[in-house]
Amino acid sequence: MNLIECLKSFVSVVENNSFSAASRVLNVSASKISKQINWLEEELNTSLFIRSTKQLILTDSGKTLYEKADHLFEGINDIKSIASTQETQLNGKLSLYLTVSPAIPFFTSLSLEFMAINPDISLEIIAGSDHRNFLQYPFDLGISFEPLRYLNLTCKKLFSVQRNVYGSKTYLTQHGEPKTAEDLVSHNCLINTLYGLQNKWILNNRIIHVHGNFQSNNASILKQAALSGLGLIWAPSFTVMEELKQQLLFPVLSQETSPEIMLYAIYKNHKNKMYLINQLLSFYCQKVNELGIIDL
């Protein structure tokens, strides 16, 4: 969870006096806001609200946190106003190594958008699947599902994603839509062999052993098979964003949740490139937060 985003939701709940009203103001689901408040209470080891069927009442701890969070956001706004008066043109060259096969098109798209905003930047993207190559390639920044620990590299959490099940209209019309996770065993499921789970899809903490007549170690190939109507895929939502917008793929079992998968940023501490690296990472997080499909 991202502390700033959780505090933003907390402040909105206080000022709007309800989770549902805050969710409308922030344009996020009430369940996500509830999850963020629960996370804050666990992190701070205290209750922030006294919940009843009619109203929300701030506890003493909640009042203290609200005052401090309000001051924090005032300070952040002051910083933003300072930054807006200083036009700093980014420049330089970065090499980006991507091992997260499903995310390569997504990060490529965001990187190109970043370059359009900052035309003096040069970028090289190297695609791979072996995290051991982090020690071989002369890269500046890498994105990985693995929390790599090497003496000469810094590894930090970027954001987390969840997998969902998707199918095409053709497939769902011909075979029907699964109503429960257990129904997946009677459907043709397209298997990703790149990672360890393969035919074990985890939904609501239950392992479902799925089967299908098509498998691949490449997410783009599996998505192509799903688009053709061959079967269902289990993939992060940001990998099928365009297909969802164009109604080429549709989510199924939306009520089911999968374990969060953390993405990590890996980089070498080059002093002359750290500002550019941090700006790019901040841009990634800003965009995924705007899209509302990834937990920070």
Buried (B, 14 or more C-beta within 10 A) or exposed (E): BBBBBBBBBBBBBBEBEBBEBBBEEBEBEBEBBBBBBEBBBEEEEBEBBEEEEEEBEBBEBBEBBBEEBBEBEEEEEEEEEEEEEEEEEBEBEBBBBBBBBBBBBBBBBBBEEBBEEBEEBEBEBBEBEEBEBBEEEEBBBBBBBBEBEEEEBBBEEBBBBBBBBBBBEBBBEEBEBBEEBEBBEEBBBBBBEBEEBEBEBBBEEEEBEBEBEBBBBBBEBBBBBBBEBBBBBBBBBBBBBEBBEEEBBBEBBEEBBBEEBBBBBBBBEEEEBBEBBEBBBEBBBEBBBEEEBBBB
